[in-house]
Amino acid sequence: MIIELCASKDLRRWIDLDAPQLTRPGSPVLGAHPISSTEHVVSWQCHVIVPEEQENLAYFTVVAVQARSQYSLLVPYLTVPSPEQLAEDLIYRWGNEMMHRMVDASVIFKEDVETVAQQYKTTPREWYWYLNSDPQLQIRAEAAEEWITGYMDAFKLEHLEEDHVIDLGRHINSQSVREGGFEPNTKAIQGFVADGLYRFADGLCDTAYENTIAGAFPWPWGEAPVKLSQRNRESNNLVSLKDYRNL
């Protein structure tokens, strides 16, 4: 699996990133390519939100928006990380939130949690930084600033911590960005979960789909998969957050 991390101009300056421009065959555009994930590549648009006034508050929040699902990850910092540390933190956050959202959606049983976690941990992966700002994903990344500012003001916080970003991320990803504001929409969460099931839940799908290996979840970004049959496992033991907090 290839993880493609695209840095906005603000993020590039913040972490002093030395990386190539993202290029696409046949396109003369530099630095503003639309990005997309494939079966073997997961792309993220990454941006940093820096407070306007930092006399007493030295905090930063990196926002990474997943291509296709448009799900936003939030990673808070009190100091500037290296590009390598930021990449590892984003990968950790991805796995952690994926598990939380699968739990919230009740799509996995308790006995399946370790299987998903192990598949995530052991899937071979390489990550690469590029300079690029997907226009649509960048809008979503920048829109998170309003949520972050409002959340910190409401709870009188000086900086965000682990529990804060999990809670805030749930709200941000339950909204879509529209001209003049936001509106309720859970498509980002649904897409994020479906993408995670496709990549890290082999053998756990109870439904058979056309052109899909038995036990595997179908590719969620094409035409609606054709359902062939379904088996029902007897288990009322769905996972809960108290049972599994982190990967």
C-alpha positions, -999 to 999 in steps of 0.1 A, spaced: 0 0 0 13 34 -9 3 64 12 4 97 -7 7 127 16 1 160 -2 12 192 17 -3 226 13 19 257 10 13 265 47 22 230 58 53 229 36 66 261 53 56 250 88 76 217 87 102 230 62 93 202 38 116 193 10 95 172 -14 87 171 -51 57 187 -68 30 162 -75 27 157 -112 0 139 -133 7 125 -168 -5 149 -195 -14 177 -171 5 211 -172 -8 221 -137 17 222 -109 7 222 -72 -31 220 -76 -39 185 -88 -71 168 -78 -60 136 -59 -77 103 -56 -72 69 -39 -70 36 -57 -70 0 -46 -33 3 -38 -28 40 -31 -44 61 -3 -41 98 -8 -44 126 18 -45 164 15 -27 178 45 -28 213 59 -18 231 91 -40 255 111 -19 281 130 -37 304 155 -36 341 145 -25 351 180 1 330 197 14 353 224 2 328 251 -10 299 230 16 278 211 -6 252 195 -11 239 160 -35 215 143 -27 194 113 -58 185 92 -55 156 67 -84 150 44 -87 116 28 -93 115 -10 -127 101 -20 -143 99 14 -133 135 24 -129 123 60 -108 147 81 -82 136 106 -70 161 132 -36 159 148 -27 185 174 9 197 181 26 220 207 59 219 187 67 216 150 73 179 141 96 166 114 80 154 82 88 118 92 72 122 126 41 139 111 37 110 86 39 84 114 14 104 135 -10 106 106 -8 69 100 -14 62 137 -44 86 137 -59 70 106 -58 36 122 -71 48 156 -100 67 141 -109 40 117 -114 16 146 -135 42 165 -157 48 135 -162 11 128 -172 8 165 -196 37 162 -212 22 131 -214 -13 147 -199 -29 116 -176 -53 134 -181 -78 162 -159 -79 193 -142 -110 182 -132 -93 149 -114 -62 165 -80 -78 168 -82 -91 132 -88 -56 118 -61 -42 141 -35 -68 130 -43 -64 93 -39 -26 97 -6 -30 115 9 -56 92 -2 -44 58 31 -34 40 31 3 34 53 31 21 46 68 24 57 97 3 54 135 7 44 157 -23 38 194 -27 2 198 -38 -32 213 -28 -63 196 -42 -87 226 -45 -118 207 -32 -100 189 -3 -81 220 7 -114 239 12 -126 211 36 -92 212 54 -94 250 59 -130 249 70 -120 228 100 -105 260 115 -139 273 124 -148 241 142 -115 240 161 -117 276 172 -153 273 183 -146 240 202 -116 255 221 -135 286 230 -166 267 242 -145 244 265 -119 271 274 -90 250 261 -55 262 255 -47 233 232 -63 201 219 -55 167 233 -62 131 221 -98 129 235 -106 163 221 -97 156 185 -116 123 186 -147 141 198 -143 171 175 -135 149 145 -168 131 150 -186 165 147 -166 178 117 -170 146 98 -208 147 103 -210 179 83 -205 188 47 -191 222 36 -215 244 18 -214 280 7 -221 301 37 -216 273 63 -221 236 70 -250 211 69 -255 176 84 -240 149 62 -225 116 73 -211 105 39 -175 112 50 -178 88 79 -196 62 58 -169 64 31 -141 63 56 -155 32 72 -162 15 39 -127 22 27 -112 8 59 -133 -24 57 -121 -29 21 -84 -26 30 -82 -41 65 -111 -65 71 -103 -94 48 -123 -126 58 -149 -107 79 -175 -99 53 -207 -120 57 -221 -110 23 -208 -125 -10 -205 -100 -38 -200 -104 -75 -163 -101 -86 -152 -100 -49 -131 -126 -31 -152 -146 -5 -150 -129 29 -137 -96 15 -155 -63 15 -161 -48 -20 -143 -18 -34 -165 11 -22 -157 37 -49 -171 21 -80 -205 10 -91 -227 -5 -64 -216 -41 -59 -239 -69 -68 -249 -89 -37 -250 -127 -42 -257 -142 -8 -254 -135 29 -246 -156 60 -256 -146 95 -231 -151 123 -247 -155 157 -231 -129 180 -246 -101 201 -212 -92 214 -206 -60 194 -174 -41 202 -176 -9 223 -151 19 228 -144 8 264 -133 -25 251 -109 -12 225 -95 23 226 -63 23 205 -45 3 178 
